[in-house]
Amino acid sequence: MFRNIAQRFGIYWLGVLMVMIGFCGSSPTSVQAGESNVAISPNFSTLGIGADLAVRVTPMLTFRVGGNTFPFSTTGTEGDIEYDIDVTLLSGKFLIDVHPFSGFFHISAGALVNGNKADLTALSASTYTIGDVSFPASLVGNLTGTVDFNGFAPYVGFGWGNPFASSGNWSFRFEGGVVFQGSPNVALAADGPISSNPLFLNELEKERQKVEDDIDEYQYYPVLSLSVCYRF
């Protein structure tokens, strides 16, 4: 099911990447220090829609804080079970940008306060195959679940753009990186008559582990970001 989400996002972010490449060609080429040490930058990224506040410490060093969010809903199938999936992308970031040449290229490192999660609700069916056993839906009841990740997630990235090196107040910045958000934490639950049955709970645990294994690759979350920067 999460590969279905990735495919949808992949098409969207491919378009974002093409826009970023187009803007790269029109980025300022002269490196001039701005009069202000503060800039804001609304952005669109794989973390969602958000904004950053940047404070220049030296021509080579900038502190950056910000946040992103983007809720959306979709459907997906895991095994033989189809789910409604409500995804919430939500994070705050605390980063240091290093500009080795006091210019546009930057290397970024820091951490995210990570609230990314997904809520799962199984769609109606006559039976549910949970683990290795098929159970009547009337006995399972409502089958729900959650997926979340570590609340603290290190981040590293690099990109092109520096609002304090551009000749004007407006500029663009694009960046790619990775959030190390840890292996996913999956929880599944049911509220039907067999919800406390040991056999059912054993199969439910198998199903939970299977979902966790299937989405383990998301412990490394890719970031692509395009920002419009304004230096005060």
For each residue, the residues with C-beta under 8 A, 3 or more apart:
1: 4 5 75 76 77 78 83 85
2: 5 6 76 118 214 215 218
3: 6 7 76
4: 1 7 8 74 75 76 77
5: 1 2 8 9 74 76 85 87
6: 2 3 9 10
7: 3 4 10 11
8: 4 5 11 12 74
9: 5 6 12 13 46
10: 6 7 13 14
11: 7 8 14 15
12: 8 9 15 16
13: 9 10 16 17 46 224
14: 10 11 17 18
15: 11 12 18 19
16: 12 13 19 20 44 45 224 226
17: 13 14 20 21 224
18: 14 15 21 22
19: 15 16 22 23 226
20: 16 17 23 24 174 224 226
21: 17 18 24 25
22: 18 19 25 26
23: 19 20 26 27 172 174 226
24: 20 21 27 160 172 174
25: 21 22
26: 22 23 172
27: 23 24 104 160 161 166 171 172
28: 104 165 166 167 168 171
29:
30: 167
31: 102 103 104 165
32: 165 166 167
33: 59 164 165
34: 37 39 56 163 164 165 166 169 231
35:
36: 39 164 231 232
37: 34 55 56 57 164
38: 53 54 55 56 231 232
39: 34 36 53 54 56 163 164 229 230 231 232
40: 51 52 53 54 229 230 232
41: 51 52 54 66 163 173 227 228 229 230
42: 49 50 51 227 228
43: 49 50 51 52 66 68 225 226 227 228
44: 16 49 225 226
45: 16 48 49 50 68 223 224 225 226
46: 9 13 221 222 223 224 225
47: 50 68 70 89 91 112 179 223 225
48: 45 68 69 70 89 90 91
49: 42 43 44 45 68 69 70
50: 42 43 45 47 66 67 68 69
51: 40 41 42 43 66 67
52: 40 41 43 64 65 66 93 227
53: 38 39 40 64 65 66
54: 38 39 40 41 62 63 64 97 163 164 229
55: 37 38 62 63 64
56: 34 37 38 39 59 61 62 164
57: 37 61 62 63
58: 61
59: 33 56 99 102 164 165
60: 98 99 100 102
61: 56 57 58 96 97 98 99
62: 54 55 56 57 96 97 99 106 162 164
63: 54 55 57 95 96 97
64: 52 53 54 55 93 94 95 96 97 108 110
65: 52 53 92 93 94 95
66: 41 43 50 51 52 53 92 93 95
67: 50 51 90 91 92 93
68: 43 45 47 48 49 50 89 90 91 93
69: 48 49 50 88 89 90 91
70: 47 48 49 89
71: 86 87 88 89
72: 87
73: 84 85 86 87
74: 4 5 8 85 87
75: 1 4 82 83 84 85 123
76: 1 2 3 4 5 82 83 85
77: 1 4 80 81 82 83
78: 1 81 83 210 211 214
79: 129 207 210
80: 77 128 129
81: 77 78 122 125 128 129 130 143
82: 75 76 77 122 123 125
83: 1 75 76 77 78 120 121 122 123 145
84: 73 75 120 121 122 123
85: 1 5 73 74 75 76 118 119 120
86: 71 73 118 119 121
87: 5 71 72 73 74 117 118
88: 69 71 115 116 117 118 119
89: 47 48 68 69 70 71 116
90: 48 67 68 69 115 116 117
91: 47 48 67 68 69 112 113 114 115 116 153 179
92: 65 66 67 112 113
93: 52 64 65 66 67 68 110 111 112 113 155
94: 64 65 110 111 112 113
95: 63 64 65 66 108 109 110 155
96: 61 62 63 64 108 109 110
97: 54 61 62 63 64 106 107 108 162
98: 60 61 106 107 108 109
99: 59 60 61 62 102 103 104 105 106 162 165
100: 60 105 107
101: 105
102: 31 59 60 99 165
103: 31 99 162 165
104: 27 28 31 99 160 161 162 165
105: 99 100 101 158 159 160
106: 62 97 98 99 158 159 160 161 162 175
107: 97 98 100 156 157 158
108: 64 95 96 97 98 155 156 157 158 159 175 177
109: 95 96 98 154 155 156 157
110: 64 93 94 95 96 154 155
111: 93 94 152 153 154 155
112: 47 91 92 93 94 152 153 154 155 179 181
113: 91 92 93 94 151 152
114: 91 149 150 151 152 153 179 181
115: 88 90 91 151
116: 88 89 90 91 148 149 181 221
117: 87 88 90 146 147 148 149
118: 2 85 86 87 88 146 147 148
119: 85 86 88 144 145 146
120: 83 84 85 144 145 146 147 188
121: 83 84 86 142 143 144
122: 81 82 83 84 125 128 142 143 144
123: 75 82 83 84
124: 137
125: 81 82 122 128 137
126: 136 137
127: 134 135 136 137
128: 80 81 122 125 134 135 137 140 143
129: 79 80 81 133 134 135
130: 81 133 134 135 140 143 200 203 204 206 207
131: 202 203 204 205 206 207 210
132: 203 206
133: 129 130 199 203
134: 127 128 129 130
135: 127 128 129 130 139 140 194 200 203
136: 126 127 139 140
137: 124 125 126 127 128 140 141
138: 141 192 193
139: 135 136 192 193 194
140: 128 130 135 136 137 143 190 192 194 195 200
141: 137 138 190 191 192 193 195
142: 121 122 190 191 192
143: 81 121 122 128 130 140 188 189 190
144: 119 120 121 122 188 189 190
145: 83 119 120 186 187 188 189 208 211
146: 117 118 119 120 186 187
147: 117 118 120 184 185 186 211 215
148: 116 117 118 184 185
149: 114 116 117 153 181 182 183 184 185 218 219
150: 114 153 181 182
151: 113 114 115
152: 111 112 113 114
153: 91 111 112 114 149 150 179 180 181 182 221
154: 109 110 111 112 179 180
155: 93 95 108 109 110 111 112 177 178 179 180 223
156: 107 108 109 177 178
157: 107 108 109 175 176 177 178 223
158: 105 106 107 108 175 176 177
159: 105 106 108 173 174 175 176 177 225
160: 24 27 104 105 106 173 174 175
161: 27 104 106 171 172 173 174 175 227 229
162: 62 97 99 103 104 106 165 166 171 173
163: 34 39 41 54 166 171 173 229 230 231
164: 33 34 36 37 39 54 56 59 62 231
165: 28 31 32 33 34 59 99 102 103 104 162
166: 27 28 32 34 162 163 169 170 171 229 231
167: 28 30 32
168: 28 171
169: 34 166 230 231 232
170: 166 228 229 230 231
171: 27 28 161 162 163 166 168 229 231
172: 23 24 26 27 161 226 227 228 229
173: 41 159 160 161 162 163 225 226 227 229
174: 20 23 24 159 160 161 224 225 226 227
175: 106 108 157 158 159 160 161 223 224 225 227
176: 157 158 159 222 223 224 225
177: 108 155 156 157 158 159 222 223 225
178: 155 156 157 220 221 222 223
179: 47 91 112 114 153 154 155 220 221 223
180: 153 154 155 219 220
181: 112 114 116 149 150 153 218 219 220 221
182: 149 150 153 219
183: 149 212 216 219
184: 147 148 149 212 215 216 218 219
185: 147 148 149 212
186: 145 146 147 208 211 212 215
187: 145 146 208
188: 120 143 144 145 204 207 208 211
189: 143 144 145 195 204
190: 140 141 142 143 144 194 195 200 204
191: 141 142 195
192: 138 139 140 141 142 195
193: 138 139 141
194: 135 139 140 190 197 200
195: 140 141 189 190 191 192 200
196: 200 201
197: 194 200 201
198: 201 202
199: 133 202 203
200: 130 135 140 190 194 195 196 197 203 204
201: 196 197 198 204 205
202: 131 198 199 205 206
203: 130 131 132 133 135 199 200 206 207
204: 130 131 188 189 190 200 201 207 208
205: 131 201 202 208 209
206: 130 131 132 202 203 209 210
207: 79 130 131 188 203 204 210 211
208: 145 186 187 188 204 205 211 212
209: 205 206 212 213
210: 78 79 131 206 207 213 214
211: 78 145 147 186 188 207 208 214 215
212: 183 184 185 186 208 209 215 216
213: 209 210 216
214: 2 78 210 211
215: 2 147 184 186 211 212 218
216: 183 184 212 213 219
217: 220
218: 2 149 181 184 215 221
219: 149 180 181 182 183 184 216
220: 178 179 180 181 217
221: 46 116 153 178 179 181 218
222: 46 176 177 178
223: 45 46 47 155 157 175 176 177 178 179
224: 13 16 17 20 45 46 174 175 176
225: 43 44 45 46 47 159 173 174 175 176 177
226: 16 19 20 23 43 44 45 172 173 174
227: 41 42 43 52 161 172 173 174 175
228: 41 42 43 170 172
229: 39 40 41 54 161 163 166 170 171 172 173
230: 39 40 41 163 169 170
231: 34 36 38 39 163 164 166 169 170 171
232: 36 38 39 40 169
